[in-house]
Amino acid sequence: MARGMLPALTMVAALAAMALTTSTPTTSTPTVSMPAADKIYVSSENFASDESMRDLYERWYALYRRDSEPSDKEKRFAIFKEEARAVYELNDGDTDVKRHLNLFADMTLAEYAKSFANCSPLKIRPRDNIKLKLHQPSQYYPDNLPLNFDWRTVDGVLTSVKTQGECRSCWAFAAAGAMESIHFITNNKRTNLSVQELVDCTYKDNGCDGGSAYEAFQYVINKHGIHSSEQYPYVGNGSHCTTPLGLPVMSIRRYYYVTHGSEKMLMDAVHKAPVVITFMGVNTTEFKHYSGGIFRGPCNHRESHQALLVGYGTMPRDDANHRGIKYWVVKNSWGESWGERGYMRIERGHQADGGLCGIMLWPGLYPAHPE
């Protein structure tokens, strides 16, 4: 029988087995590093003169901006020099985690925090009259969960990494990503869903002012579906809600919350499907310029940001740099130039503190498979 004809539960089990099988060899994670030409690092030679630093800036500018000369380019160059110094010092002091001059390299920490690190205000939470539907543990919980599990290893479950721009729409990208995965797991159909529809139509006000994935799920339930990104393309700012021509491409019937504060419960949930999680305090230089490795902080637990949890793992004990370190795998919405091709590995543990960067302080959530 073709995989697309399998019953939904059988397909879930088959895909989960694939993710498990392909993520447990001696290599702990798929290859996700960017080509060197796509990442700009800083060396001591770049600080030799203002001219050498300006050459670095122009190389960065050609890769990341590619637009006409801005009126404040000299101001941006001054910020860039400070960011380059900060990145160089971080890399010089930490050989395990790398940072590079990514798309945020000419933004101040405050500018970055305003548009990217605070897009899901914690005041936007389920209303008290909503009865939460909780994730029910699987047969593997708590002691038989696999050591490594990664949905990136199963072709089709995850769509490409997207770029939210300066619209505070991380919540919409995380929600769309979770629904895209459920759509593939259930129907074997890979579809890019309309983040713009969620931004424009989920809230009465501008969805670029921030939001929450649970509201996006509730919108899709109430409207009996969501359209594709081709039907309703992303423009990176909020606009009037418009119903496009054509029928919605998929729907969900409900969504589940994952009990917060439990690492094994979150592992069990992501074993079933990718889960929307909430980061706390990612407005740090270390997070801003993350380029690769297992991130270990710091985070300041103030502003919040939503992303998609897609797996977890444990480094082999024979790895000299990360021996036995446990980590989560997160898909972000800042484009492929950030992190490991748009993904982050962040240290797992710290359960008593709600996880690193507060990853377990707030309940995770994922849409349900249609019955």
C-alpha positions as CSV (number, residue, x, y, z in Angstrom):
1,M,0.0,0.0,0.0
2,A,1.4,3.5,-0.9
3,R,2.3,5.6,2.1
4,G,-0.2,8.3,1.2
5,M,-3.0,5.7,1.6
6,L,-2.0,4.6,5.0
7,P,-4.3,5.4,7.9
8,A,-3.2,8.5,9.8
9,L,-2.1,6.7,12.9
10,T,0.0,4.2,10.9
11,M,1.6,7.1,9.0
12,V,2.5,8.9,12.2
13,A,4.1,5.7,13.5
14,A,6.0,5.2,10.2
15,L,7.3,8.7,10.0
16,A,8.3,8.7,13.6
17,A,10.2,5.5,13.1
18,M,12.0,7.1,10.2
19,A,13.0,10.1,12.3
20,L,14.2,7.8,15.0
21,T,16.1,5.5,12.7
22,T,17.9,8.2,10.8
23,S,18.8,10.2,13.9
24,T,20.4,7.6,16.1
25,P,23.6,6.7,14.2
26,T,27.0,7.8,15.5
27,T,26.4,11.2,14.0
28,S,24.0,13.0,16.3
29,T,22.5,15.5,13.9
30,P,22.1,16.0,10.1
31,T,24.5,18.3,8.3
32,V,23.1,21.8,8.6
33,S,26.2,24.0,8.5
34,M,26.2,26.8,5.9
35,P,28.8,27.1,3.1
36,A,31.7,29.3,4.3
37,A,30.8,31.9,1.5
38,D,27.4,32.5,3.2
39,K,28.8,33.2,6.6
40,I,31.0,36.2,7.5
41,Y,33.2,35.8,10.5
42,V,35.6,38.3,12.1
43,S,39.3,38.0,12.4
44,S,41.9,40.1,14.1
45,E,43.0,41.4,10.7
46,N,39.7,43.1,10.2
47,F,40.5,45.5,13.1
48,A,43.9,46.6,11.6
49,S,42.4,49.8,10.2
50,D,39.2,51.6,9.5
51,E,39.7,50.7,5.8
52,S,39.9,46.9,6.5
53,M,36.8,47.1,8.7
54,R,34.9,49.1,6.0
55,D,35.9,46.4,3.5
56,L,34.4,43.8,5.8
57,Y,31.2,45.9,6.1
58,E,30.9,46.3,2.3
59,R,31.2,42.5,1.9
60,W,28.6,42.0,4.5
61,Y,26.3,44.7,3.0
62,A,26.5,43.1,-0.4
63,L,25.4,39.8,1.0
64,Y,22.7,40.9,3.4
65,R,21.3,44.2,2.3
66,R,21.6,44.4,-1.5
67,D,19.6,47.6,-1.7
68,S,20.3,51.3,-2.5
69,E,22.6,53.3,-0.3
70,P,20.6,54.2,2.9
71,S,20.8,57.7,4.3
72,D,22.0,56.4,7.6
73,K,24.7,54.1,6.2
74,E,27.5,55.7,8.3
75,K,25.4,55.3,11.4
76,R,24.9,51.6,10.5
77,F,28.7,51.2,9.9
78,A,29.4,52.5,13.4
79,I,27.0,49.9,14.8
80,F,28.5,47.2,12.6
81,K,32.0,47.9,14.0
82,E,30.7,47.5,17.6
83,E,28.9,44.3,16.7
84,A,32.0,42.9,14.9
85,R,34.0,43.5,18.0
86,A,31.4,41.8,20.2
87,V,31.3,38.8,17.9
88,Y,35.0,38.5,17.7
89,E,35.4,38.5,21.5
90,L,32.6,35.9,21.9
91,N,34.3,33.6,19.4
92,D,37.7,34.2,20.9
93,G,36.4,33.1,24.4
94,D,34.1,30.2,23.4
95,T,35.4,27.5,21.1
96,D,32.3,25.4,21.3
97,V,29.6,27.8,20.1
98,K,30.2,30.1,17.1
99,R,28.7,33.5,16.2
100,H,29.0,35.3,12.9
101,L,28.0,38.6,11.3
102,N,24.5,37.7,10.2
103,L,21.5,39.8,9.2
104,F,21.5,41.6,12.5
105,A,25.0,42.9,12.3
106,D,24.1,46.5,11.7
107,M,21.3,46.6,14.3
108,T,21.7,47.6,17.9
109,L,20.6,45.1,20.5
110,A,17.5,47.3,21.2
111,E,16.5,47.4,17.5
112,Y,16.9,43.6,17.2
113,A,15.0,43.0,20.4
114,K,12.1,45.3,19.4
115,S,11.4,43.5,16.1
116,F,12.7,39.9,16.6
117,A,13.1,39.0,20.2
118,N,9.7,40.1,21.6
119,C,7.1,39.0,19.1
120,S,4.9,36.9,21.4
121,P,3.9,38.9,24.5
122,L,3.1,36.7,27.5
123,K,0.0,38.7,28.2
124,I,-1.5,37.0,25.1
125,R,-2.5,33.7,26.6
126,P,-5.6,31.4,26.5
127,R,-8.6,32.9,28.1
128,D,-9.7,31.5,31.4
129,N,-12.9,30.1,29.9
130,I,-11.0,27.9,27.4
131,K,-10.7,24.3,28.6
132,L,-7.2,23.2,27.8
133,K,-6.7,20.0,25.9
134,L,-3.6,18.4,27.3
135,H,-1.1,16.1,25.5
136,Q,-1.6,12.5,26.6
137,P,1.7,10.6,27.1
138,S,2.5,7.9,24.6
139,Q,3.5,4.3,25.3
140,Y,7.1,5.4,25.4
141,Y,6.7,7.9,28.2
142,P,8.7,8.3,30.4
143,D,11.5,5.8,30.3
144,N,11.5,4.4,26.8
145,L,11.8,7.6,24.8
146,P,14.5,7.4,22.1
147,L,17.9,9.0,22.8
148,N,17.8,11.1,19.6
149,F,14.8,12.2,17.6
150,D,14.8,14.7,14.7
151,W,12.0,15.5,12.2
152,R,14.6,17.2,9.9
153,T,15.7,13.7,8.9
154,V,12.2,12.8,7.4
155,D,11.8,14.5,4.0
156,G,8.5,16.5,3.7
157,V,7.6,16.9,7.4
158,L,9.3,20.3,7.6
159,T,9.0,23.0,5.0
160,S,11.9,25.4,4.3
161,V,13.1,27.9,6.9
162,K,11.3,31.3,6.4
163,T,12.3,34.9,7.1
164,Q,9.8,37.0,9.1
165,G,11.5,40.3,8.5
166,E,10.8,43.1,11.0
167,C,7.2,42.1,11.4
168,R,6.8,40.6,14.8
169,S,5.2,37.5,13.4
170,C,7.3,34.6,14.9
171,W,4.1,33.2,16.4
172,A,2.4,33.0,13.0
173,F,5.5,31.2,11.4
174,A,5.7,28.8,14.3
175,A,1.9,28.0,14.1
176,A,2.1,27.6,10.3
177,G,5.1,25.4,10.6
178,A,3.3,23.1,13.1
179,M,0.2,22.9,10.8
180,E,2.4,22.2,7.7
181,S,4.0,19.3,9.6
182,I,0.6,17.9,10.7
183,H,-0.7,18.2,7.1
184,F,2.2,16.1,5.8
185,I,2.1,13.6,8.6
186,T,-1.6,13.1,8.1
187,N,-2.0,13.5,4.4
188,N,1.4,13.1,2.9
189,K,1.1,16.6,1.3
190,R,3.8,19.2,1.6
191,T,2.3,22.7,1.5
192,N,3.5,26.1,2.6
193,L,0.7,27.7,4.5
194,S,-0.2,31.4,4.5
195,V,1.5,33.2,7.4
196,Q,0.2,36.5,6.0
197,E,-3.4,35.2,6.5
198,L,-2.6,34.6,10.1
199,V,-1.0,38.0,10.5
200,D,-3.9,39.8,8.9
201,C,-6.8,37.9,10.1
202,T,-6.1,36.3,13.5
203,Y,-6.3,39.6,15.4
204,K,-8.4,42.7,14.9
205,D,-5.3,44.8,15.3
206,N,-2.0,44.4,13.4
207,G,-0.6,40.9,13.8
208,C,2.9,42.5,13.3
209,D,2.6,43.8,16.8
210,G,3.0,40.2,18.1
211,G,0.7,37.4,18.9
212,S,0.5,33.7,20.0
213,A,0.3,30.5,18.1
214,Y,-2.8,29.3,20.0
215,E,-4.8,32.2,18.6
216,A,-3.6,31.2,15.1
217,F,-4.8,27.7,15.7
218,Q,-8.1,28.9,17.0
219,Y,-8.5,31.1,13.9
220,V,-8.0,28.1,11.6
221,I,-10.5,26.1,13.6
222,N,-13.1,28.8,13.5
223,K,-12.6,29.5,9.8
224,H,-12.5,25.8,8.9
225,G,-9.2,26.1,7.2
226,I,-6.2,28.1,6.0
227,H,-5.0,29.0,2.6
228,S,-1.6,28.4,1.0
229,S,1.2,30.9,0.8
230,E,0.7,31.0,-3.0
231,Q,-2.9,32.0,-2.5
232,Y,-2.1,34.6,0.2
233,P,1.6,35.6,0.0
234,Y,3.7,36.9,2.8
235,V,4.5,40.7,2.5
236,G,6.1,41.3,5.9
237,N,3.7,43.8,7.3
238,G,0.1,43.8,8.5
239,S,-2.7,44.7,6.1
240,H,-6.4,44.3,5.8
241,C,-7.7,40.7,6.1
242,T,-8.6,39.5,2.6
243,T,-10.2,36.1,1.8
244,P,-8.3,34.9,-1.3
245,L,-9.9,33.0,-4.2
246,G,-9.9,29.3,-3.9
247,L,-10.6,26.9,-1.0
248,P,-8.4,26.5,2.0
249,V,-5.7,23.8,1.6
250,M,-6.0,22.3,5.1
251,S,-7.7,22.6,8.4
252,I,-7.3,21.4,12.0
253,R,-10.0,20.4,14.5
254,R,-8.2,21.1,17.8
255,Y,-4.8,21.7,19.4
256,Y,-3.1,20.3,22.5
257,Y,-1.0,21.8,25.2
258,V,2.1,20.1,26.6
259,T,2.4,20.4,30.4
260,H,5.0,23.0,31.1
261,G,8.1,22.2,33.3
262,S,8.5,18.6,32.2
263,E,11.4,17.8,29.9
264,K,10.3,14.2,29.2
265,M,6.7,15.3,28.5
266,L,8.0,17.7,25.9
267,M,10.3,15.1,24.4
268,D,7.3,12.7,24.2
269,A,5.2,15.4,22.5
270,V,7.8,16.3,19.8
271,H,8.1,12.6,19.2
272,K,4.5,12.8,18.0
273,A,4.7,16.1,16.0
274,P,6.7,19.4,16.0
275,V,5.7,21.6,18.9
276,V,5.4,25.4,19.2
277,I,7.5,26.5,22.2
278,T,8.2,29.9,23.8
279,F,11.7,31.3,24.3
280,M,12.3,33.8,27.1
281,G,14.9,36.5,27.0
282,V,16.6,36.0,23.6
283,N,17.5,39.6,23.4
284,T,21.2,38.9,24.0
285,T,24.2,39.4,21.8
286,E,25.0,35.6,22.2
287,F,21.6,34.6,20.9
288,K,21.4,37.3,18.2
289,H,24.6,36.2,16.5
290,Y,24.3,32.4,17.1
291,S,25.9,30.6,14.2
292,G,26.4,27.0,15.3
293,G,27.1,24.5,18.1
294,I,25.0,23.8,21.2
295,F,23.8,27.1,22.6
296,R,24.2,27.4,26.4
297,G,23.0,30.9,27.1
298,P,22.8,33.5,28.4
299,C,19.1,34.4,28.2
300,N,17.6,37.1,30.5
301,H,14.0,35.8,30.8
302,R,12.3,39.1,29.8
303,E,10.9,39.3,26.3
304,S,9.4,36.2,24.6
305,H,9.7,34.7,21.2
306,Q,7.9,31.6,19.6
307,A,9.5,29.0,17.4
308,L,9.0,25.3,16.4
309,L,10.6,22.5,18.4
310,V,11.4,19.7,15.9
311,G,13.6,17.3,17.8
312,Y,16.2,16.6,20.5
313,G,19.4,14.6,20.9
314,T,22.4,13.8,23.0
315,M,26.0,14.2,21.7
316,P,28.1,11.0,21.6
317,R,30.3,10.6,24.6
318,D,33.3,10.3,22.3
319,D,32.7,13.9,21.0
320,A,35.6,15.8,22.5
321,N,33.9,19.2,22.5
322,H,30.3,18.3,23.5
323,R,30.7,15.0,25.3
324,G,27.2,13.7,26.4
325,I,25.5,17.1,26.2
326,K,21.8,16.9,25.7
327,Y,20.0,19.4,23.4
328,W,16.8,20.5,21.7
329,V,16.5,21.2,18.0
330,V,14.5,24.4,17.2
331,K,13.4,25.8,13.8
332,N,13.4,29.6,13.8
333,S,11.9,32.2,11.4
334,W,15.0,34.4,10.9
335,G,16.1,32.9,7.6
336,E,18.9,30.4,6.8
337,S,21.7,32.9,7.5
338,W,21.0,32.7,11.2
339,G,22.1,29.7,13.2
340,E,22.6,26.3,11.6
341,R,20.7,27.0,8.4
342,G,17.9,28.6,10.3
343,Y,17.9,26.0,13.1
344,M,19.4,26.0,16.6
345,R,20.6,23.4,19.0
346,I,20.1,24.6,22.5
347,E,21.2,22.8,25.7
348,R,18.5,20.5,27.2
349,G,18.1,20.3,30.9
350,H,17.8,23.0,33.6
351,Q,14.3,21.7,34.3
352,A,14.2,23.3,37.8
353,D,14.6,26.7,36.1
354,G,12.1,26.0,33.3
355,G,14.7,25.0,30.8
356,L,17.4,27.1,29.2
357,C,15.9,30.4,27.9
358,G,12.6,29.4,29.6
359,I,11.9,26.8,27.0
360,M,9.7,24.9,29.4
361,L,8.3,27.8,31.5
362,W,5.2,28.0,29.2
363,P,3.2,25.1,27.8
364,G,4.1,23.9,24.3
365,L,1.3,23.3,21.8
366,Y,0.7,21.5,18.6
367,P,-2.4,21.0,16.3
368,A,-4.2,17.7,16.4
369,H,-4.4,15.2,13.6
370,P,-7.8,15.3,12.0
371,E,-9.9,12.3,13.0
